[in-house]
Amino acid sequence: MTYSVYQHWDPLKVCIVGRSYAPEFYSFIANSRVRNVMEKIAYETEEDYQKLINLLESFGVEVLRPLPLSYDYNDYINFDNKIHPPPMTPRDYSIMLGNDFYWKTLNPLDCDFWDSHKGSDWPNSAPKSLEDFNLMPQFIKDECLNFSNITFKEWKPVIDKIQLSADVINLSDKTLNYFNSAMTTRVGKDIYVGTDHYDVSDQIRKMRIEYPEYRWHIVNTGGHNDGVFCPVVPGLIVSLRDIPSYKETFPDWEVIYLPDQSWDKVKSFLYLKEKNKGKWWVPGEELNNDFTDFVESWLGHWVGYVEETVFDVNMIVIDEKNVVCNNYNEKVFKVFERYSITPHVINFRHRYFWDGGLHCITSDVHREGTMKDYFPERG
């Protein structure tokens, strides 16, 4: 069997589900008030993963997961002396395009990596090409390699499995930064690539040459596509806002707008998280009052608020009749009923703590079906 994905409402057959650190991982935190909260989050996160896995398996989906992570936080210290985030969101650094599986460890041209690395021996800016990178001193190349491998050993069995049924392409060997299925919406012959703080036009030019069988489009999402809109089935989109304009990108499709949902509901929480950016991953700062306030404020107030009031467009489509979503929404569910779609609610309780919803924590590796053309008038 050859793995492939052409449109994300075809029957799902193989899917990656991420993994977080276990409760025991946080034993290094001296402050019990902080440690107990992190252990609770870790326990409930895996509990929600298991609910999702059980649902997917009930539909005959084969679930692939990274290996359990070490309990020793020293194994995951990165170049900034912070603990590397767990491999929770495979969607953010992988995509199956046709039967090519793109996988990102660390592209040495990644500006975020270079900008955040502090060291007088390092260049002021990232190299402009792989040829430039190869001319760098060996210690810089080794540092990039070490960073990219921090959690790769846990992913290796997954990659080895996929390699048996698809072409695996490591984005570290290419100049296609930011290519992932969180930013890319696959609708048969049409591929929609979202925008963020970077220019994707060069990437699109490269992909048009490499995959001329597709029609490539840039959509101004201002972030991950899957956090803004979801084409649920042919003819239906659920969206937080107008991406000017669906009349052009998805002509004649029904669009259900939820302008008062998701991120706009949690601006205060997001401000608090941004204010404390990174601190909760820094060893030795477990007694930091800002960190304690951040976790306790979130746990005591935001969890209930988010669970009860926010419907997330970050959904997983199992097939054209079954969709996994994080919560109930009367407006959306009535539309689903018209399309004979059954919604399955799996509440990923700590979605706003981890910054990853149901779609983010998965990556579809194989779906039954072949490429279709939903807009043949485009030629």
C-alpha positions as YAML, in Angstrom:
chain: A
units: angstrom
residues:
- id: 1
  name: MET
  ca: [0.00, 0.00, 0.00]
- id: 2
  name: THR
  ca: [1.28, 3.46, -0.93]
- id: 3
  name: TYR
  ca: [0.48, 6.27, 1.50]
- id: 4
  name: SER
  ca: [-1.03, 9.43, 0.01]
- id: 5
  name: VAL
  ca: [-3.26, 12.39, 0.85]
- id: 6
  name: TYR
  ca: [-5.00, 14.52, -1.77]
- id: 7
  name: GLN
  ca: [-7.96, 16.02, 0.09]
- id: 8
  name: HIS
  ca: [-8.54, 15.93, 3.83]
- id: 9
  name: TRP
  ca: [-12.09, 14.61, 3.78]
- id: 10
  name: ASP
  ca: [-11.15, 11.32, 2.12]
- id: 11
  name: PRO
  ca: [-11.39, 8.34, 4.53]
- id: 12
  name: LEU
  ca: [-8.54, 8.60, 7.04]
- id: 13
  name: LYS
  ca: [-6.47, 5.40, 7.30]
- id: 14
  name: VAL
  ca: [-3.12, 6.29, 8.92]
- id: 15
  name: CYS
  ca: [-2.55, 9.24, 11.26]
- id: 16
  name: ILE
  ca: [0.25, 10.52, 13.51]
- id: 17
  name: VAL
  ca: [-0.77, 11.62, 17.00]
- id: 18
  name: GLY
  ca: [1.73, 13.62, 19.05]
- id: 19
  name: ARG
  ca: [2.95, 13.05, 22.59]
- id: 20
  name: SER
  ca: [3.75, 15.26, 25.57]
- id: 21
  name: TYR
  ca: [6.03, 14.82, 28.56]
- id: 22
  name: ALA
  ca: [4.79, 12.41, 31.23]
- id: 23
  name: PRO
  ca: [3.86, 13.68, 34.73]
- id: 24
  name: GLU
  ca: [7.11, 12.17, 36.08]
- id: 25
  name: PHE
  ca: [9.08, 14.50, 33.81]
- id: 26
  name: TYR
  ca: [8.31, 17.44, 36.10]
- id: 27
  name: SER
  ca: [9.86, 15.88, 39.21]
- id: 28
  name: PHE
  ca: [12.77, 18.34, 38.88]
- id: 29
  name: ILE
  ca: [10.50, 21.26, 39.89]
- id: 30
  name: ALA
  ca: [11.13, 22.06, 43.56]
- id: 31
  name: ASN
  ca: [8.02, 24.17, 44.12]
- id: 32
  name: SER
  ca: [5.22, 21.66, 44.73]
- id: 33
  name: ARG
  ca: [2.51, 24.20, 43.83]
- id: 34
  name: VAL
  ca: [4.00, 24.52, 40.36]
- id: 35
  name: ARG
  ca: [4.99, 20.85, 40.00]
- id: 36
  name: ASN
  ca: [1.51, 19.59, 40.91]
- id: 37
  name: VAL
  ca: [-0.10, 21.81, 38.29]
- id: 38
  name: MET
  ca: [2.32, 20.67, 35.57]
- id: 39
  name: GLU
  ca: [1.79, 17.02, 36.54]
- id: 40
  name: LYS
  ca: [-1.99, 17.50, 36.34]
- id: 41
  name: ILE
  ca: [-1.69, 19.12, 32.90]
- id: 42
  name: ALA
  ca: [0.56, 16.27, 31.71]
- id: 43
  name: TYR
  ca: [-1.81, 13.59, 32.99]
- id: 44
  name: GLU
  ca: [-4.91, 15.20, 31.47]
- id: 45
  name: THR
  ca: [-3.12, 15.85, 28.17]
- id: 46
  name: GLU
  ca: [-2.31, 12.16, 27.70]
- id: 47
  name: GLU
  ca: [-5.81, 11.24, 28.86]
- id: 48
  name: ASP
  ca: [-7.24, 13.42, 26.07]
- id: 49
  name: TYR
  ca: [-4.78, 11.95, 23.56]
- id: 50
  name: GLN
  ca: [-6.06, 8.48, 24.46]
- id: 51
  name: LYS
  ca: [-9.69, 9.54, 23.96]
- id: 52
  name: LEU
  ca: [-8.79, 10.81, 20.50]
- id: 53
  name: ILE
  ca: [-6.78, 7.66, 19.67]
- id: 54
  name: ASN
  ca: [-9.67, 5.41, 20.76]
- id: 55
  name: LEU
  ca: [-12.06, 7.34, 18.53]
- id: 56
  name: LEU
  ca: [-9.75, 7.20, 15.52]
- id: 57
  name: GLU
  ca: [-9.13, 3.47, 16.01]
- id: 58
  name: SER
  ca: [-12.89, 2.85, 16.20]
- id: 59
  name: PHE
  ca: [-12.98, 4.06, 12.57]
- id: 60
  name: GLY
  ca: [-10.17, 1.68, 11.60]
- id: 61
  name: VAL
  ca: [-7.45, 4.35, 11.60]
- id: 62
  name: GLU
  ca: [-3.90, 3.15, 12.28]
- id: 63
  name: VAL
  ca: [-2.33, 5.55, 14.79]
- id: 64
  name: LEU
  ca: [1.41, 6.26, 14.76]
- id: 65
  name: ARG
  ca: [3.02, 7.93, 17.78]
- id: 66
  name: PRO
  ca: [6.51, 8.99, 18.82]
- id: 67
  name: LEU
  ca: [8.12, 6.88, 21.52]
- id: 68
  name: PRO
  ca: [7.57, 7.89, 25.17]
- id: 69
  name: LEU
  ca: [9.97, 10.63, 26.17]
- id: 70
  name: SER
  ca: [12.68, 10.42, 28.82]
- id: 71
  name: TYR
  ca: [11.81, 11.55, 32.36]
- id: 72
  name: ASP
  ca: [15.12, 13.43, 32.56]
- id: 73
  name: TYR
  ca: [14.73, 17.05, 31.45]
- id: 74
  name: ASN
  ca: [18.50, 17.26, 30.84]
- id: 75
  name: ASP
  ca: [17.95, 15.15, 27.73]
- id: 76
  name: TYR
  ca: [15.96, 18.00, 26.15]
- id: 77
  name: ILE
  ca: [18.00, 21.13, 26.91]
- id: 78
  name: ASN
  ca: [18.34, 23.22, 23.77]
- id: 79
  name: PHE
  ca: [20.84, 25.83, 22.62]
- id: 80
  name: ASP
  ca: [19.21, 28.56, 24.76]
- id: 81
  name: ASN
  ca: [19.44, 26.42, 27.91]
- id: 82
  name: LYS
  ca: [15.68, 25.93, 27.85]
- id: 83
  name: ILE
  ca: [13.78, 22.68, 27.73]
- id: 84
  name: HIS
  ca: [12.75, 21.83, 24.19]
- id: 85
  name: PRO
  ca: [8.95, 21.67, 23.73]
- id: 86
  name: PRO
  ca: [7.59, 18.11, 23.55]
- id: 87
  name: PRO
  ca: [6.71, 16.61, 20.13]
- id: 88
  name: MET
  ca: [3.03, 17.39, 20.52]
- id: 89
  name: THR
  ca: [2.11, 18.96, 17.19]
- id: 90
  name: PRO
  ca: [3.31, 16.88, 14.20]
- id: 91
  name: ARG
  ca: [1.10, 19.00, 11.95]
- id: 92
  name: ASP
  ca: [3.44, 21.96, 12.44]
- id: 93
  name: TYR
  ca: [6.42, 20.25, 10.84]
- id: 94
  name: SER
  ca: [5.05, 17.63, 8.48]
- id: 95
  name: ILE
  ca: [2.75, 17.23, 5.49]
- id: 96
  name: MET
  ca: [1.79, 14.40, 3.14]
- id: 97
  name: LEU
  ca: [1.45, 15.95, -0.32]
- id: 98
  name: GLY
  ca: [0.26, 13.27, -2.71]
- id: 99
  name: ASN
  ca: [2.61, 10.44, -1.75]
- id: 100
  name: ASP
  ca: [5.51, 12.68, -0.71]
- id: 101
  name: PHE
  ca: [5.91, 13.12, 3.04]
- id: 102
  name: TYR
  ca: [7.67, 16.37, 3.93]
- id: 103
  name: TRP
  ca: [9.28, 16.34, 7.35]
- id: 104
  name: LYS
  ca: [11.05, 19.19, 9.10]
- id: 105
  name: THR
  ca: [13.67, 18.66, 11.78]
- id: 106
  name: LEU
  ca: [15.63, 21.89, 11.56]
- id: 107
  name: ASN
  ca: [16.32, 23.76, 8.37]
- id: 108
  name: PRO
  ca: [19.76, 25.36, 8.88]
- id: 109
  name: LEU
  ca: [18.39, 28.46, 7.15]
- id: 110
  name: ASP
  ca: [15.71, 28.88, 9.84]
- id: 111
  name: CYS
  ca: [16.04, 32.52, 10.92]
- id: 112
  name: ASP
  ca: [14.29, 31.93, 14.25]
- id: 113
  name: PHE
  ca: [17.07, 29.54, 15.24]
- id: 114
  name: TRP
  ca: [19.85, 31.92, 14.24]
- id: 115
  name: ASP
  ca: [18.23, 35.01, 15.75]
- id: 116
  name: SER
  ca: [17.71, 33.35, 19.12]
- id: 117
  name: HIS
  ca: [21.17, 31.83, 19.38]
- id: 118
  name: LYS
  ca: [23.43, 33.96, 21.53]
- id: 119
  name: GLY
  ca: [27.14, 33.68, 20.88]
- id: 120
  name: SER
  ca: [29.91, 35.98, 19.75]
- id: 121
  name: ASP
  ca: [31.32, 33.33, 17.42]
- id: 122
  name: TRP
  ca: [28.07, 33.09, 15.44]
- id: 123
  name: PRO
  ca: [27.28, 35.11, 12.31]
- id: 124
  name: ASN
  ca: [24.81, 37.96, 12.68]
- id: 125
  name: SER
  ca: [22.31, 36.44, 10.27]
- id: 126
  name: ALA
  ca: [21.31, 33.10, 8.81]
- id: 127
  name: PRO
  ca: [22.99, 31.86, 5.61]
- id: 128
  name: LYS
  ca: [21.05, 32.56, 2.42]
- id: 129
  name: SER
  ca: [21.57, 29.11, 0.88]
- id: 130
  name: LEU
  ca: [22.56, 25.58, 1.80]
- id: 131
  name: GLU
  ca: [25.83, 26.19, -0.04]
- id: 132
  name: ASP
  ca: [26.57, 29.09, 2.34]
- id: 133
  name: PHE
  ca: [25.67, 26.94, 5.32]
- id: 134
  name: ASN
  ca: [28.04, 24.18, 4.21]
- id: 135
  name: LEU
  ca: [30.89, 26.71, 4.27]
- id: 136
  name: MET
  ca: [30.20, 27.50, 7.96]
- id: 137
  name: PRO
  ca: [32.59, 26.29, 10.69]
- id: 138
  name: GLN
  ca: [31.95, 22.72, 11.76]
- id: 139
  name: PHE
  ca: [30.91, 23.67, 15.31]
- id: 140
  name: ILE
  ca: [27.98, 25.69, 13.92]
- id: 141
  name: LYS
  ca: [26.82, 22.80, 11.74]
- id: 142
  name: ASP
  ca: [27.16, 20.45, 14.73]
- id: 143
  name: GLU
  ca: [25.08, 22.80, 16.90]
- id: 144
  name: CYS
  ca: [22.30, 22.88, 14.30]
- id: 145
  name: LEU
  ca: [22.40, 19.10, 14.03]
- id: 146
  name: ASN
  ca: [22.30, 18.62, 17.81]
- id: 147
  name: PHE
  ca: [19.31, 20.93, 18.13]
- id: 148
  name: SER
  ca: [17.39, 19.25, 15.32]
- id: 149
  name: ASN
  ca: [17.98, 15.83, 16.90]
- id: 150
  name: ILE
  ca: [16.70, 16.74, 20.38]
- id: 151
  name: THR
  ca: [13.44, 14.83, 19.95]
- id: 152
  name: PHE
  ca: [14.15, 13.11, 16.64]
- id: 153
  name: LYS
  ca: [14.98, 9.77, 18.29]
- id: 154
  name: GLU
  ca: [11.37, 9.56, 19.54]
- id: 155
  name: TRP
  ca: [10.08, 10.22, 15.99]
- id: 156
  name: LYS
  ca: [12.43, 7.78, 14.24]
- id: 157
  name: PRO
  ca: [10.09, 4.72, 14.37]
- id: 158
  name: VAL
  ca: [7.30, 6.85, 12.88]
- id: 159
  name: ILE
  ca: [9.50, 8.09, 10.04]
- id: 160
  name: ASP
  ca: [10.83, 4.57, 9.41]
- id: 161
  name: LYS
  ca: [7.26, 3.28, 9.15]
- id: 162
  name: ILE
  ca: [6.19, 6.01, 6.71]
- id: 163
  name: GLN
  ca: [9.32, 5.47, 4.62]
- id: 164
  name: LEU
  ca: [8.09, 1.98, 3.75]
- id: 165
  name: SER
  ca: [5.01, 3.41, 1.99]
- id: 166
  name: ALA
  ca: [5.91, 6.96, 0.86]
- id: 167
  name: ASP
  ca: [8.78, 9.15, -0.23]
- id: 168
  name: VAL
  ca: [10.12, 10.94, 2.84]
- id: 169
  name: ILE
  ca: [11.65, 14.36, 2.16]
- id: 170
  name: ASN
  ca: [13.59, 16.11, 4.92]
- id: 171
  name: LEU
  ca: [13.00, 19.84, 4.74]
- id: 172
  name: SER
  ca: [16.39, 20.37, 6.39]
- id: 173
  name: ASP
  ca: [17.86, 19.55, 3.00]
- id: 174
  name: LYS
  ca: [15.76, 22.16, 1.18]
- id: 175
  name: THR
  ca: [15.09, 25.87, 1.28]
- id: 176
  name: LEU
  ca: [11.34, 25.40, 1.82]
- id: 177
  name: ASN
  ca: [11.03, 26.83, 5.30]
- id: 178
  name: TYR
  ca: [7.59, 26.87, 6.94]
- id: 179
  name: PHE
  ca: [6.09, 24.18, 4.70]
- id: 180
  name: ASN
  ca: [3.65, 22.20, 6.82]
- id: 181
  name: SER
  ca: [0.04, 21.09, 6.80]
- id: 182
  name: ALA
  ca: [-0.98, 23.65, 9.42]
- id: 183
  name: MET
  ca: [-0.21, 26.33, 6.81]
- id: 184
  name: THR
  ca: [-1.32, 24.27, 3.79]
- id: 185
  name: THR
  ca: [-4.87, 23.27, 2.83]
- id: 186
  name: ARG
  ca: [-5.12, 20.42, 0.32]
- id: 187
  name: VAL
  ca: [-8.26, 20.41, -1.84]
- id: 188
  name: GLY
  ca: [-7.48, 18.04, -4.70]
- id: 189
  name: LYS
  ca: [-5.66, 19.89, -7.48]
- id: 190
  name: ASP
  ca: [-5.80, 23.14, -5.48]
- id: 191
  name: ILE
  ca: [-3.30, 23.85, -2.71]
- id: 192
  name: TYR
  ca: [-3.85, 26.89, -0.48]
- id: 193
  name: VAL
  ca: [-0.79, 28.16, 1.40]
- id: 194
  name: GLY
  ca: [-1.34, 30.63, 4.24]
- id: 195
  name: THR
  ca: [0.72, 33.66, 5.19]
- id: 196
  name: ASP
  ca: [2.25, 34.73, 8.48]
- id: 197
  name: HIS
  ca: [5.21, 37.02, 9.19]
- id: 198
  name: TYR
  ca: [7.12, 35.69, 6.19]
- id: 199
  name: ASP
  ca: [6.81, 35.89, 2.42]
- id: 200
  name: VAL
  ca: [5.71, 32.58, 0.89]
- id: 201
  name: SER
  ca: [5.88, 33.68, -2.74]
- id: 202
  name: ASP
  ca: [9.36, 32.19, -3.25]
- id: 203
  name: GLN
  ca: [8.20, 28.93, -1.74]
- id: 204
  name: ILE
  ca: [5.18, 28.87, -4.07]
- id: 205
  name: ARG
  ca: [7.41, 29.44, -7.10]
- id: 206
  name: LYS
  ca: [9.53, 26.42, -6.10]
- id: 207
  name: MET
  ca: [6.50, 24.21, -5.48]
- id: 208
  name: ARG
  ca: [4.91, 25.13, -8.82]
- id: 209
  name: ILE
  ca: [8.04, 23.86, -10.53]
- id: 210
  name: GLU
  ca: [8.27, 20.74, -8.37]
- id: 211
  name: TYR
  ca: [4.53, 19.92, -8.47]
- id: 212
  name: PRO
  ca: [3.07, 21.34, -11.69]
- id: 213
  name: GLU
  ca: [0.06, 19.03, -11.42]
- id: 214
  name: TYR
  ca: [-1.31, 21.25, -8.62]
- id: 215
  name: ARG
  ca: [-2.72, 24.77, -8.72]
- id: 216
  name: TRP
  ca: [-1.02, 26.80, -5.98]
- id: 217
  name: HIS
  ca: [-2.73, 29.71, -4.19]
- id: 218
  name: ILE
  ca: [-1.64, 32.14, -1.45]
- id: 219
  name: VAL
  ca: [-4.32, 33.03, 1.12]
- id: 220
  name: ASN
  ca: [-3.87, 35.85, 3.61]
- id: 221
  name: THR
  ca: [-4.58, 33.95, 6.83]
- id: 222
  name: GLY
  ca: [-2.07, 35.83, 8.97]
- id: 223
  name: GLY
  ca: [-1.16, 32.53, 10.63]
- id: 224
  name: HIS
  ca: [-1.87, 28.83, 10.44]
- id: 225
  name: ASN
  ca: [-4.70, 28.00, 8.03]
- id: 226
  name: ASP
  ca: [-6.14, 25.42, 10.41]
- id: 227
  name: GLY
  ca: [-6.61, 28.03, 13.13]
- id: 228
  name: VAL
  ca: [-8.65, 30.25, 10.80]
- id: 229
  name: PHE
  ca: [-10.74, 28.09, 8.47]
- id: 230
  name: CYS
  ca: [-11.61, 24.46, 7.79]
- id: 231
  name: PRO
  ca: [-13.05, 23.14, 4.51]
- id: 232
  name: VAL
  ca: [-15.01, 20.35, 6.17]
- id: 233
  name: VAL
  ca: [-16.41, 18.61, 3.09]
- id: 234
  name: PRO
  ca: [-16.78, 19.65, -0.55]
- id: 235
  name: GLY
  ca: [-19.01, 22.73, -0.55]
- id: 236
  name: LEU
  ca: [-18.72, 23.65, 3.16]
- id: 237
  name: ILE
  ca: [-16.25, 25.82, 5.08]
- id: 238
  name: VAL
  ca: [-16.25, 26.78, 8.78]
- id: 239
  name: SER
  ca: [-14.29, 29.99, 9.33]
- id: 240
  name: LEU
  ca: [-13.50, 32.53, 12.03]
- id: 241
  name: ARG
  ca: [-13.38, 35.41, 9.58]
- id: 242
  name: ASP
  ca: [-13.52, 36.31, 5.91]
- id: 243
  name: ILE
  ca: [-10.31, 35.46, 4.10]
- id: 244
  name: PRO
  ca: [-10.85, 37.88, 1.22]
- id: 245
  name: SER
  ca: [-12.47, 36.34, -0.48]
- id: 246
  name: TYR
  ca: [-13.91, 32.85, -0.35]
- id: 247
  name: LYS
  ca: [-15.95, 33.85, -3.41]
- id: 248
  name: GLU
  ca: [-12.69, 33.74, -5.34]
- id: 249
  name: THR
  ca: [-10.88, 30.85, -3.63]
- id: 250
  name: PHE
  ca: [-13.93, 28.60, -3.04]
- id: 251
  name: PRO
  ca: [-16.65, 29.89, -5.40]
- id: 252
  name: ASP
  ca: [-20.21, 28.81, -4.54]
- id: 253
  name: TRP
  ca: [-19.17, 27.05, -1.32]
- id: 254
  name: GLU
  ca: [-21.19, 27.67, 1.84]
- id: 255
  name: VAL
  ca: [-19.16, 29.48, 4.52]
- id: 256
  name: ILE
  ca: [-20.21, 29.40, 8.18]
- id: 257
  name: TYR
  ca: [-18.65, 32.30, 10.07]
- id: 258
  name: LEU
  ca: [-17.89, 32.16, 13.79]
- id: 259
  name: PRO
  ca: [-16.45, 35.64, 14.38]
- id: 260
  name: ASP
  ca: [-16.83, 35.51, 18.17]
- id: 261
  name: GLN
  ca: [-15.04, 32.22, 18.70]
- id: 262
  name: SER
  ca: [-11.58, 30.81, 19.40]
- id: 263
  name: TRP
  ca: [-8.64, 33.23, 19.74]
- id: 264
  name: ASP
  ca: [-10.69, 36.40, 20.12]
- id: 265
  name: LYS
  ca: [-12.31, 34.85, 23.18]
- id: 266
  name: VAL
  ca: [-9.02, 34.39, 24.99]
- id: 267
  name: LYS
  ca: [-7.07, 37.58, 24.31]
- id: 268
  name: SER
  ca: [-6.34, 38.14, 28.00]
- id: 269
  name: PHE
  ca: [-5.02, 34.61, 28.34]
- id: 270
  name: LEU
  ca: [-2.86, 34.98, 25.25]
- id: 271
  name: TYR
  ca: [-1.47, 38.27, 26.55]
- id: 272
  name: LEU
  ca: [-0.56, 36.57, 29.83]
- id: 273
  name: LYS
  ca: [1.10, 33.69, 28.00]
- id: 274
  name: GLU
  ca: [3.05, 36.07, 25.77]
- id: 275
  name: LYS
  ca: [4.12, 38.10, 28.80]
- id: 276
  name: ASN
  ca: [5.68, 34.99, 30.33]
- id: 277
  name: LYS
  ca: [6.98, 33.60, 27.04]
- id: 278
  name: GLY
  ca: [9.39, 30.73, 27.60]
- id: 279
  name: LYS
  ca: [9.64, 31.02, 31.38]
- id: 280
  name: TRP
  ca: [7.74, 27.88, 32.12]
- id: 281
  name: TRP
  ca: [10.30, 25.87, 30.16]
- id: 282
  name: VAL
  ca: [13.36, 27.25, 31.96]
- id: 283
  name: PRO
  ca: [15.02, 24.98, 34.56]
- id: 284
  name: GLY
  ca: [15.75, 26.81, 37.77]
- id: 285
  name: GLU
  ca: [12.83, 29.23, 37.43]
- id: 286
  name: GLU
  ca: [10.26, 26.98, 39.05]
- id: 287
  name: LEU
  ca: [10.08, 29.46, 41.96]
- id: 288
  name: ASN
  ca: [9.50, 32.39, 39.63]
- id: 289
  name: ASN
  ca: [6.39, 34.23, 40.80]
- id: 290
  name: ASP
  ca: [5.45, 35.23, 37.25]
- id: 291
  name: PHE
  ca: [5.51, 31.60, 36.21]
- id: 292
  name: THR
  ca: [3.44, 30.53, 39.20]
- id: 293
  name: ASP
  ca: [0.87, 33.27, 38.55]
- id: 294
  name: PHE
  ca: [0.72, 32.29, 34.89]
- id: 295
  name: VAL
  ca: [0.00, 28.63, 35.52]
- id: 296
  name: GLU
  ca: [-2.38, 29.15, 38.42]
- id: 297
  name: SER
  ca: [-4.30, 31.92, 36.64]
- id: 298
  name: TRP
  ca: [-4.70, 29.74, 33.59]
- id: 299
  name: LEU
  ca: [-5.67, 26.62, 35.49]
- id: 300
  name: GLY
  ca: [-8.09, 28.33, 37.86]
- id: 301
  name: HIS
  ca: [-9.90, 30.52, 35.32]
- id: 302
  name: TRP
  ca: [-9.12, 29.86, 31.68]
- id: 303
  name: VAL
  ca: [-9.71, 26.12, 31.50]
- id: 304
  name: GLY
  ca: [-13.37, 26.33, 32.44]
- id: 305
  name: TYR
  ca: [-13.87, 29.44, 30.30]
- id: 306
  name: VAL
  ca: [-12.30, 27.88, 27.23]
- id: 307
  name: GLU
  ca: [-14.08, 24.55, 27.63]
- id: 308
  name: GLU
  ca: [-17.50, 26.10, 27.98]
- id: 309
  name: THR
  ca: [-17.52, 28.89, 25.42]
- id: 310
  name: VAL
  ca: [-15.03, 28.40, 22.59]
- id: 311
  name: PHE
  ca: [-15.58, 26.33, 19.45]
- id: 312
  name: ASP
  ca: [-12.34, 25.72, 17.59]
- id: 313
  name: VAL
  ca: [-12.20, 25.45, 13.78]
- id: 314
  name: ASN
  ca: [-9.06, 23.32, 14.33]
- id: 315
  name: MET
  ca: [-10.96, 20.10, 13.49]
- id: 316
  name: ILE
  ca: [-10.02, 16.64, 12.19]
- id: 317
  name: VAL
  ca: [-12.09, 15.25, 9.33]
- id: 318
  name: ILE
  ca: [-12.23, 11.45, 9.47]
- id: 319
  name: ASP
  ca: [-14.34, 11.17, 6.32]
- id: 320
  name: GLU
  ca: [-17.15, 13.08, 4.64]
- id: 321
  name: LYS
  ca: [-19.64, 11.95, 7.32]
- id: 322
  name: ASN
  ca: [-17.53, 12.21, 10.50]
- id: 323
  name: VAL
  ca: [-15.66, 15.19, 11.98]
- id: 324
  name: VAL
  ca: [-13.82, 15.52, 15.31]
- id: 325
  name: CYS
  ca: [-14.23, 18.88, 17.05]
- id: 326
  name: ASN
  ca: [-13.41, 20.20, 20.50]
- id: 327
  name: ASN
  ca: [-16.81, 21.41, 21.59]
- id: 328
  name: TYR
  ca: [-20.49, 21.85, 20.88]
- id: 329
  name: ASN
  ca: [-21.68, 24.79, 18.80]
- id: 330
  name: GLU
  ca: [-25.36, 24.99, 17.92]
- id: 331
  name: LYS
  ca: [-24.83, 26.98, 14.72]
- id: 332
  name: VAL
  ca: [-22.16, 24.61, 13.39]
- id: 333
  name: PHE
  ca: [-23.92, 21.42, 14.44]
- id: 334
  name: LYS
  ca: [-27.15, 22.45, 12.69]
- id: 335
  name: VAL
  ca: [-25.20, 22.93, 9.47]
- id: 336
  name: PHE
  ca: [-23.46, 19.58, 9.98]
- id: 337
  name: GLU
  ca: [-26.90, 17.98, 10.26]
- id: 338
  name: ARG
  ca: [-27.90, 19.41, 6.87]
- id: 339
  name: TYR
  ca: [-24.79, 17.81, 5.34]
- id: 340
  name: SER
  ca: [-25.38, 14.49, 7.21]
- id: 341
  name: ILE
  ca: [-22.12, 14.99, 9.12]
- id: 342
  name: THR
  ca: [-21.76, 13.46, 12.59]
- id: 343
  name: PRO
  ca: [-19.63, 15.60, 14.94]
- id: 344
  name: HIS
  ca: [-17.55, 13.76, 17.55]
- id: 345
  name: VAL
  ca: [-16.56, 15.93, 20.52]
- id: 346
  name: ILE
  ca: [-13.11, 15.34, 22.00]
- id: 347
  name: ASN
  ca: [-12.23, 18.20, 24.32]
- id: 348
  name: PHE
  ca: [-8.48, 18.78, 24.28]
- id: 349
  name: ARG
  ca: [-8.64, 20.53, 27.64]
- id: 350
  name: HIS
  ca: [-5.22, 22.17, 27.57]
- id: 351
  name: ARG
  ca: [-5.36, 23.35, 23.98]
- id: 352
  name: TYR
  ca: [-4.63, 26.96, 24.95]
- id: 353
  name: PHE
  ca: [-1.81, 26.02, 27.26]
- id: 354
  name: TRP
  ca: [0.00, 23.95, 24.62]
- id: 355
  name: ASP
  ca: [-1.03, 26.20, 21.72]
- id: 356
  name: GLY
  ca: [-2.25, 23.25, 19.67]
- id: 357
  name: GLY
  ca: [-5.75, 22.03, 18.84]
- id: 358
  name: LEU
  ca: [-7.02, 18.69, 17.56]
- id: 359
  name: HIS
  ca: [-5.81, 19.30, 14.01]
- id: 360
  name: CYS
  ca: [-2.39, 20.47, 15.26]
- id: 361
  name: ILE
  ca: [-1.74, 17.38, 17.40]
- id: 362
  name: THR
  ca: [-2.30, 15.06, 14.44]
- id: 363
  name: SER
  ca: [-0.92, 14.68, 10.93]
- id: 364
  name: ASP
  ca: [-2.78, 12.63, 8.33]
- id: 365
  name: VAL
  ca: [-0.38, 10.26, 6.60]
- id: 366
  name: HIS
  ca: [-2.74, 8.21, 4.45]
- id: 367
  name: ARG
  ca: [-6.28, 8.71, 3.17]
- id: 368
  name: GLU
  ca: [-8.12, 6.59, 0.64]
- id: 369
  name: GLY
  ca: [-8.74, 8.34, -2.64]
- id: 370
  name: THR
  ca: [-7.08, 9.95, -5.63]
- id: 371
  name: MET
  ca: [-6.65, 13.55, -6.70]
- id: 372
  name: LYS
  ca: [-9.91, 15.26, -7.70]
- id: 373
  name: ASP
  ca: [-10.53, 18.58, -9.39]
- id: 374
  name: TYR
  ca: [-13.21, 20.56, -7.54]
- id: 375
  name: PHE
  ca: [-12.78, 23.62, -9.75]
- id: 376
  name: PRO
  ca: [-12.28, 22.27, -13.30]
- id: 377
  name: GLU
  ca: [-13.14, 25.67, -14.77]
- id: 378
  name: ARG
  ca: [-9.68, 26.82, -13.62]
- id: 379
  name: GLY
  ca: [-8.05, 24.59, -16.20]
...
